[in-house]
């Protein structure tokens, strides 16, 4: 295993597929699929995603055109802020025999208008509980992400927001993940925030320590684990560890009976996904999403250039298409 740790992940196996036009093509065959950091597939593209699973492949077009086969796929990580449209597909997904879990971002910014196109808070809470009851609380990771400080959201108000959501999700999740919002982290985020009415602020070291301490105390009352996503500050004194969204330890616990998956996890031996942020702890996966394809409209989002770009891309979307966006 020591030798494996010193090697960079060499890439996914290659297979041959027959595309939708009946032409044989080479495709990569990832063991772990991320669906997706770049969009919200469960909310906006669940019908397309399920159709691609049925057909056994898709065409990825984000950085280059590349066929992706599901032939060796053992786990799908579903990122979402509204899984409601995906619920109708869960029975079929279970029948396919592939493991999956959700990272469900559920915050409390309705009054501030930071997430204008999401359902109201009470509806989101209901959906979270509904999903948890359906798939199991261990398969629904709660993200309060990002934590935002602003002129009208001081530390106390932010902590109260987290506390309200946590109280309503107690018993329906095992884990909470958060990150501290940095308004200048991405050029597009900085631009979009400046165009909004929310004057976001940077977290000081004192702010981070104070908020993290209170969150940890709240979570301890509800038996919820807490982890921070790609955070440089050491929060271990509060019992908060660094998170892995694509998490090999969780996969071993949830899907330990899957010999093919376990063999792959043994092979990569905890290696990080090359190309992700320096502080990201995720193991290798293949992300099938495209930027500018989510209509949630979150002001702090790094994945959309603008709502105009999103609207233009939805004109290129087809439920029956091999790619999430019809290539130019």
C-alpha positions as CSV (number, residue, x, y, z in Angstrom):
1,X,0.0,0.0,0.0
2,X,2.9,2.4,0.7
3,X,4.0,2.2,-2.9
4,X,0.4,3.0,-4.0
5,X,0.4,6.2,-2.0
6,X,3.5,7.4,-3.8
7,X,1.9,7.0,-7.2
8,X,-0.5,9.4,-8.8
9,X,-3.8,7.9,-10.0
10,X,-3.2,6.8,-13.5
11,X,-6.7,7.3,-14.9
12,X,-9.8,5.3,-15.7
13,X,-10.0,2.1,-17.7
14,X,-11.0,2.3,-21.3
15,X,-13.8,0.4,-22.9
16,X,-15.6,0.4,-26.3
17,X,-19.2,1.6,-26.5
18,X,-21.8,2.0,-29.3
19,X,-22.9,5.6,-29.2
20,X,-26.5,6.8,-30.0
21,X,-25.7,7.0,-33.7
22,X,-24.6,3.3,-33.7
23,X,-20.9,4.1,-34.1
24,X,-18.3,2.3,-32.0
25,X,-16.3,4.7,-29.8
26,X,-13.7,4.5,-27.0
27,X,-14.9,5.6,-23.6
28,X,-13.5,5.9,-20.1
29,X,-15.1,3.8,-17.5
30,X,-15.0,5.5,-14.1
31,X,-15.7,3.6,-10.9
32,X,-16.9,6.7,-9.1
33,X,-19.1,9.3,-10.8
34,X,-19.6,12.8,-9.4
35,X,-22.9,14.3,-10.4
36,X,-21.9,17.1,-10.0
37,X,-19.8,19.9,-8.6
38,X,-20.6,22.1,-11.6
39,X,-24.4,22.1,-11.6
40,X,-27.5,20.5,-9.9
41,X,-28.3,17.4,-11.9
42,X,-30.9,16.1,-9.4
43,X,-32.8,19.4,-9.5
44,X,-32.6,20.3,-13.2
45,X,-31.4,17.3,-15.2
46,X,-32.5,14.1,-13.4
47,X,-34.5,12.8,-16.4
48,X,-31.5,13.2,-18.7
49,X,-29.2,11.5,-16.2
50,X,-31.5,8.5,-15.8
51,X,-31.8,8.2,-19.5
52,X,-28.0,8.1,-19.8
53,X,-27.8,5.5,-17.1
54,X,-30.3,3.3,-19.0
55,X,-28.3,3.7,-22.2
56,X,-25.0,3.0,-20.4
57,X,-22.9,6.0,-21.5
58,X,-22.9,9.7,-22.0
59,X,-20.8,12.3,-23.7
60,X,-18.8,14.7,-21.5
61,X,-18.2,18.1,-23.1
62,X,-17.0,20.4,-20.3
63,X,-13.3,20.5,-21.2
64,X,-13.1,18.2,-24.1
65,X,-15.5,15.7,-25.9
66,X,-15.1,12.4,-24.1
67,X,-17.4,9.4,-24.0
68,X,-18.0,8.1,-20.5
69,X,-19.3,4.5,-19.9
70,X,-21.1,3.3,-16.8
71,X,-19.9,-0.2,-17.3
72,X,-17.6,-0.1,-14.3
73,X,-19.4,2.5,-12.2
74,X,-20.0,1.4,-8.6
75,X,-20.8,4.7,-6.8
76,X,-22.6,7.9,-7.8
77,X,-22.3,11.0,-5.6
78,X,-25.3,13.3,-6.2
79,X,-24.8,16.9,-5.3
80,X,-28.0,19.0,-5.0
81,X,-29.9,21.8,-3.4
82,X,-33.3,20.3,-4.4
83,X,-33.5,16.5,-4.9
84,X,-37.2,16.5,-5.2
85,X,-37.2,15.8,-9.0
86,X,-34.9,12.9,-8.4
87,X,-37.1,11.1,-5.9
88,X,-39.2,9.5,-8.5
89,X,-36.1,7.8,-10.0
90,X,-34.8,6.2,-6.8
91,X,-36.5,2.8,-7.2
92,X,-35.0,2.4,-10.7
93,X,-31.6,3.6,-9.5
94,X,-31.7,1.0,-6.7
95,X,-32.6,-1.7,-9.3
96,X,-29.5,-0.8,-11.3
97,X,-27.4,-2.0,-8.4
98,X,-25.1,1.0,-8.2
99,X,-24.3,2.6,-4.8
100,X,-25.1,6.3,-4.3
101,X,-25.3,9.0,-1.7
102,X,-26.4,12.6,-1.7
103,X,-24.6,15.7,-0.6
104,X,-27.6,18.0,0.1
105,X,-26.9,21.7,0.5
106,X,-29.6,23.2,2.7
107,X,-29.0,26.7,4.1
108,X,-31.2,29.4,5.5
109,X,-30.9,32.5,3.3
110,X,-34.5,33.0,2.1
111,X,-34.8,36.5,3.6
112,X,-31.5,37.6,2.2
113,X,-32.3,36.4,-1.3
114,X,-29.0,34.5,-1.8
115,X,-30.7,31.5,-3.4
116,X,-33.6,33.1,-5.3
117,X,-34.8,30.0,-7.3
118,X,-34.8,27.4,-4.6
119,X,-38.0,26.2,-2.8
120,X,-38.9,27.9,0.5
121,X,-37.0,26.7,3.6
122,X,-39.9,24.6,5.1
123,X,-40.3,22.8,1.7
124,X,-36.5,22.1,1.6
125,X,-36.6,20.7,5.1
126,X,-39.5,18.5,4.2
127,X,-37.7,17.2,1.2
128,X,-34.6,16.5,3.2
129,X,-36.5,14.4,5.7
130,X,-38.4,12.7,2.9
131,X,-35.1,11.7,1.2
132,X,-33.5,10.6,4.4
133,X,-36.5,8.3,5.2
134,X,-36.3,6.9,1.7
135,X,-32.5,6.2,1.4
136,X,-31.3,6.3,5.0
137,X,-29.8,9.2,7.0
138,X,-26.3,7.9,6.4
139,X,-26.7,8.5,2.7
140,X,-27.7,12.2,3.0
141,X,-24.8,14.4,3.9
142,X,-26.1,17.9,5.0
143,X,-24.1,20.9,3.7
144,X,-24.7,24.3,5.2
145,X,-22.4,25.7,2.5
146,X,-21.3,28.4,2.4
147,X,-21.5,30.1,5.8
148,X,-22.0,33.7,4.9
149,X,-21.3,36.8,6.9
150,X,-22.7,40.1,5.6
151,X,-23.9,43.5,6.8
152,X,-27.2,42.0,7.7
153,X,-25.8,38.6,8.8
154,X,-23.6,38.9,11.9
155,X,-22.1,35.9,13.7
156,X,-25.0,35.5,16.1
157,X,-27.6,35.6,13.3
158,X,-25.6,33.1,11.3
159,X,-25.3,30.7,14.2
160,X,-29.1,31.0,14.8
161,X,-29.7,30.1,11.2
162,X,-27.5,27.0,11.5
163,X,-29.2,26.1,14.8
164,X,-32.7,26.3,13.3
165,X,-31.9,24.0,10.3
166,X,-29.9,21.6,12.5
167,X,-32.8,21.3,14.9
168,X,-35.1,20.4,12.0
169,X,-32.8,17.9,10.5
170,X,-31.8,16.1,13.8
171,X,-32.2,12.4,13.3
172,X,-32.3,12.7,9.5
173,X,-28.5,13.0,8.9
174,X,-25.3,11.9,10.5
175,X,-23.1,14.6,9.2
176,X,-22.9,18.4,8.5
177,X,-20.4,20.0,6.2
178,X,-19.7,23.7,5.9
179,X,-17.2,26.2,4.4
180,X,-16.6,29.8,5.1
181,X,-17.6,32.1,2.3
182,X,-14.9,34.2,0.8
183,X,-16.4,36.9,-1.4
184,X,-13.2,37.4,-3.4
185,X,-12.5,33.7,-3.9
186,X,-13.5,33.7,-7.6
187,X,-13.7,36.6,-10.0
188,X,-17.2,35.6,-11.1
189,X,-18.4,35.2,-7.5
190,X,-17.0,38.7,-6.7
191,X,-18.8,40.1,-9.7
192,X,-22.1,38.4,-9.0
193,X,-22.0,39.4,-5.4
194,X,-21.3,43.0,-6.3
195,X,-24.4,43.0,-8.5
196,X,-26.6,41.8,-5.6
197,X,-27.8,43.7,-2.6
198,X,-25.9,41.5,-0.2
199,X,-22.7,43.1,1.1
200,X,-20.8,39.9,2.1
201,X,-17.8,40.1,4.5
202,X,-14.7,38.1,4.9
203,X,-14.4,35.8,7.9
204,X,-11.6,36.8,10.3
205,X,-9.8,34.1,12.2
206,X,-11.8,35.1,15.3
207,X,-15.1,34.9,13.3
208,X,-14.1,31.4,12.1
209,X,-13.2,30.2,15.6
210,X,-16.4,31.6,17.1
211,X,-18.8,30.2,14.5
212,X,-17.0,26.8,14.4
213,X,-17.1,26.4,18.2
214,X,-20.8,27.1,18.3
215,X,-21.6,24.8,15.4
216,X,-19.7,22.0,17.1
217,X,-21.5,22.5,20.4
218,X,-24.9,22.5,18.6
219,X,-24.0,19.4,16.6
220,X,-22.8,17.5,19.7
221,X,-26.3,18.0,21.2
222,X,-27.8,16.3,18.1
223,X,-25.2,13.6,17.6
224,X,-24.1,15.1,14.2
225,X,-20.6,14.9,13.0
226,X,-19.1,18.2,11.6
227,X,-16.5,18.6,8.9
228,X,-15.1,21.6,7.1
229,X,-14.7,21.6,3.3
230,X,-11.3,22.7,2.0
231,X,-10.6,24.9,5.0
232,X,-7.0,25.9,5.9
233,X,-7.7,26.8,9.5
234,X,-7.2,23.9,11.9
235,X,-10.6,23.4,13.7
236,X,-9.7,20.0,15.3
237,X,-9.9,21.5,18.8
238,X,-13.6,21.8,18.2
239,X,-13.9,18.2,16.9
240,X,-14.2,19.5,13.4
241,X,-12.2,17.6,10.8
242,X,-11.4,18.1,7.1
243,X,-14.1,16.8,4.9
244,X,-14.0,14.5,1.9
245,X,-17.1,15.0,-0.3
246,X,-16.0,12.0,-2.5
247,X,-15.3,9.9,0.6
248,X,-13.6,6.5,0.5
249,X,-14.2,5.8,4.2
250,X,-18.0,6.5,3.8
251,X,-18.1,4.3,0.7
252,X,-16.4,1.4,2.6
253,X,-19.0,1.7,5.3
254,X,-22.0,2.0,3.0
255,X,-21.0,-0.3,0.2
256,X,-18.5,-2.6,1.8
257,X,-20.1,-5.7,0.2
258,X,-19.2,-4.4,-3.3
259,X,-15.9,-6.3,-4.0
260,X,-15.2,-4.3,-7.2
261,X,-15.5,-1.0,-5.4
262,X,-13.4,-2.1,-2.5
263,X,-10.7,-3.4,-4.8
264,X,-10.6,0.0,-6.5
265,X,-10.5,1.8,-3.1
266,X,-7.6,-0.5,-2.0
267,X,-5.8,0.3,-5.3
268,X,-6.0,4.1,-4.9
269,X,-5.4,3.9,-1.2
270,X,-6.8,7.3,-0.3
271,X,-5.1,9.3,-3.0
272,X,-6.5,12.7,-3.6
273,X,-8.2,13.8,-6.8
274,X,-5.6,15.4,-8.9
275,X,-6.7,18.8,-10.2
276,X,-9.0,19.7,-7.4
277,X,-8.2,22.6,-4.9
278,X,-5.1,22.1,-2.8
279,X,-7.1,21.6,0.4
280,X,-9.8,19.4,-1.2
281,X,-9.7,15.9,0.3
282,X,-11.8,14.1,-2.3
283,X,-10.6,10.8,-3.8
284,X,-10.6,10.4,-7.6
285,X,-13.9,10.5,-9.4
286,X,-15.2,11.7,-12.8
287,X,-17.4,14.7,-12.8
288,X,-20.1,14.6,-15.5
289,X,-21.4,18.1,-15.2
290,X,-21.2,21.3,-17.2
291,X,-20.9,24.9,-15.8
292,X,-23.7,27.3,-16.5
293,X,-26.4,24.6,-16.4
294,X,-28.1,25.3,-13.1
295,X,-31.1,27.5,-12.6
296,X,-30.9,27.7,-8.8
297,X,-29.5,31.3,-9.2
298,X,-27.4,31.3,-6.0
299,X,-25.6,34.6,-5.8
300,X,-22.5,33.1,-4.3
301,X,-22.1,30.3,-6.9
302,X,-18.8,29.8,-8.7
303,X,-20.3,27.5,-11.3
304,X,-22.3,30.0,-13.2
305,X,-21.0,33.1,-15.1
306,X,-24.4,34.7,-15.2
307,X,-28.1,33.8,-15.4
308,X,-28.0,34.8,-19.1
309,X,-25.3,32.2,-19.7
310,X,-27.5,29.6,-18.0
311,X,-30.6,30.6,-20.0
312,X,-28.6,30.3,-23.2
313,X,-27.4,26.9,-22.3
314,X,-30.8,25.6,-21.5
315,X,-31.6,26.2,-25.1
316,X,-29.0,23.6,-25.9
317,X,-30.4,21.0,-23.5
318,X,-32.1,17.9,-24.6
319,X,-33.4,15.1,-22.3
320,X,-32.5,12.6,-25.0
321,X,-29.1,13.9,-25.8
322,X,-25.8,12.1,-25.2
323,X,-24.3,15.2,-23.7
324,X,-25.8,17.4,-21.0
325,X,-25.5,20.3,-23.6
326,X,-25.8,19.7,-27.3
327,X,-22.3,20.4,-28.6
328,X,-21.8,23.4,-30.9
